[in-house]
Amino acid sequence: MSLNGKVSFITGGGKNLGADIARELAALGSSLALHYNSPSSEAESKKTADELTSAYPKIKVKLYQADLTTASAVEKIFADIEKDFGRIDIVINTIGKVLKKPITEITEKEYDDMFAINSKSAFFILKEAAKHVTDGGKIVTIVTSLLAAFTGLYTSYAGSKAPVEHFTRGVAKELQPRGISVNAVGPGPMDTPFFYPAETDQTVAFHKSQAMGNRLTDTKDIAPIVRFLVTEGSWMNGQTIFPNGGYTTR
């Protein structure tokens, strides 16, 4: 299915999962507005943008740097993208932060940071997407397979992602008359730099043992599923799906 003439906005689109999703959509002809959070990600994000521009010269690729934990920042980036591209058809939100700690050790600041990044930003991205995405468009938010788990230590992480399921269902129903599908994707623990700081060799081995092939989820396992949701899979709406090799289910 072609995405020629479409514009996709991908938060965290400069590296890791976001970059792999960008590659999938660029191959279908979509132009790309790629966001990155901090200046430390600029070089890698620019490398991704240059790669895609070289491989697909007919599409437009533009980078945007912003901390999207405030409503005003989210409003601004949507306005800037619409000004630069003239439209927004697809929004993919990959923003997330992991914290693994007993609840007795979680500070108020850590709690506030987790909910600002994982919940508040998702809410306002969905809000602005609802305003800006064209009729028939697609919205996908990345959550976590821990939403289908019964475990400790990830309380603030899974807890701050859990509201996104409810946001997704509500927005999906609100936008249904406009033919816009809204879904959430909950990968298993992914083999990215964000995963390892909170883990030990023993816990990494355990996570691997819970999925097919005794391995972690790869970003390339997830990107094609997002591509499907914004193309042929648009009949799925208001869903949270768990592509995780059998790591969790419900």
Summary of the structure (lengths in Angstrom):
residues: 250
radius of gyration: 17.3
end to end distance: 30.9
largest distance: 53.1
contacts: 860
relative contact order: 0.14
helix: 52%
strand: 16%
